[in-house]
Amino acid sequence: MEVFFDSERLANLLQSGKKLRKEYGAENAKWIPKRLDNLRFAGNMEEMRSLPGRTHELRGDRAETFAINLKNGYRLIFKPADEPPPRKDDGGLDWRAIRSIVIITVEDYHD
């Protein structure tokens, strides 16, 4: 898939090992690049279902976004790049049709 970032600052942060360690700790500094690589190498979102990290859709005020588990409660949060996002006949997001995404943030939204 094509992977874009919500901002240049976020792109720089998530692609620098030193900055990742400082911001999210050593464990997440190891896992974030792996999860980004998984996203880049997947042909579409449907392929992410079978990969580590439990890719899942978020609900409520985060509808139409996804999360992948990292470590210590952190999640990599992203959304489909297409506006509007591709949908199935039942109205749900069409994971097979999502081929480009925008990384929004890394956070622990359970705090």
C-alpha positions as CSV (number, residue, x, y, z in Angstrom):
1,M,0.0,0.0,0.0
2,E,1.0,3.6,-0.3
3,V,1.7,5.1,3.1
4,F,1.5,8.9,3.6
5,F,1.9,10.9,6.8
6,D,-0.5,13.6,8.2
7,S,2.4,16.0,8.5
8,E,6.1,16.3,7.6
9,R,6.9,16.5,11.4
10,L,5.2,13.1,11.9
11,A,7.0,11.6,9.0
12,N,10.3,12.8,10.4
13,L,9.5,11.5,13.9
14,L,8.4,8.0,12.7
15,Q,11.3,7.5,10.4
16,S,14.1,8.4,12.9
17,G,15.2,5.7,15.4
18,K,16.6,8.3,17.8
19,K,13.4,10.4,17.8
20,L,11.2,7.3,18.2
21,R,13.1,6.1,21.2
22,K,12.9,9.5,22.9
23,E,9.2,9.9,22.2
24,Y,7.8,6.4,22.5
25,G,10.5,4.3,24.3
26,A,12.8,1.6,23.0
27,E,10.2,-1.1,22.5
28,N,8.0,1.0,20.3
29,A,11.0,2.4,18.5
30,K,11.5,-1.2,17.4
31,W,7.9,-2.0,16.6
32,I,6.8,1.2,14.7
33,P,9.1,0.6,11.7
34,K,8.0,-3.0,11.5
35,R,4.3,-2.0,11.5
36,L,5.0,0.7,8.8
37,D,6.8,-1.9,6.7
38,N,3.9,-4.3,7.1
39,L,1.6,-1.5,5.8
40,R,3.9,-0.7,2.9
41,F,4.3,-4.3,1.8
42,A,0.6,-5.2,2.0
43,G,-1.4,-4.9,-1.2
44,N,-4.5,-3.7,0.6
45,M,-5.9,-3.4,4.1
46,E,-7.4,-6.9,4.0
47,E,-3.9,-8.4,4.0
48,M,-3.3,-6.6,7.4
49,R,-5.9,-8.9,9.1
50,S,-3.5,-11.8,9.0
51,L,-0.4,-9.9,10.2
52,P,0.8,-9.4,13.8
53,G,-0.5,-6.3,15.6
54,R,-4.2,-6.8,15.4
55,T,-5.2,-4.2,12.8
56,H,-8.7,-3.0,13.7
57,E,-11.3,-0.4,12.9
58,L,-12.0,2.2,15.5
59,R,-15.5,3.5,16.4
60,G,-17.3,6.5,17.7
61,D,-15.5,9.8,17.1
62,R,-12.7,7.8,15.5
63,A,-14.9,6.1,12.9
64,E,-13.2,5.5,9.5
65,T,-9.8,5.1,11.2
66,F,-7.7,2.1,12.0
67,A,-5.3,1.1,14.7
68,I,-2.5,-1.4,15.0
69,N,-1.3,-2.4,18.4
70,L,2.2,-1.6,19.4
71,K,3.6,-2.0,23.0
72,N,2.6,-0.5,26.4
73,G,-0.9,0.5,25.2
74,Y,0.3,2.5,22.2
75,R,-1.4,2.2,18.8
76,L,-0.4,3.4,15.3
77,I,-3.5,5.3,14.1
78,F,-4.3,5.8,10.4
79,K,-7.1,6.3,7.9
80,P,-7.8,5.5,4.2
81,A,-6.2,8.1,2.0
82,D,-9.2,8.1,-0.4
83,E,-12.0,10.6,0.4
84,P,-14.6,9.3,0.8
85,P,-13.1,5.9,1.8
86,P,-14.2,2.9,-0.2
87,R,-17.3,1.1,1.2
88,K,-19.0,-2.2,0.8
89,D,-22.7,-2.5,-0.1
90,D,-23.6,-2.8,3.6
91,G,-21.9,0.6,4.3
92,G,-18.8,-0.8,6.1
93,L,-15.3,0.0,5.0
94,D,-14.1,-2.1,2.1
95,W,-10.7,-3.4,3.4
96,R,-9.9,-5.0,0.0
97,A,-10.3,-1.6,-1.8
98,I,-8.1,0.4,0.6
99,R,-4.7,0.6,-1.1
100,S,-3.4,3.9,0.4
101,I,-3.4,5.2,3.9
102,V,-2.5,8.3,5.9
103,I,-0.7,7.8,9.2
104,I,-2.4,10.2,11.7
105,T,-0.6,9.6,15.0
106,V,0.9,7.2,17.5
107,E,-0.8,7.3,20.9
108,D,-2.2,5.5,23.9
109,Y,-5.9,6.5,23.6
110,H,-6.9,4.4,26.6
111,D,-5.4,6.9,29.1
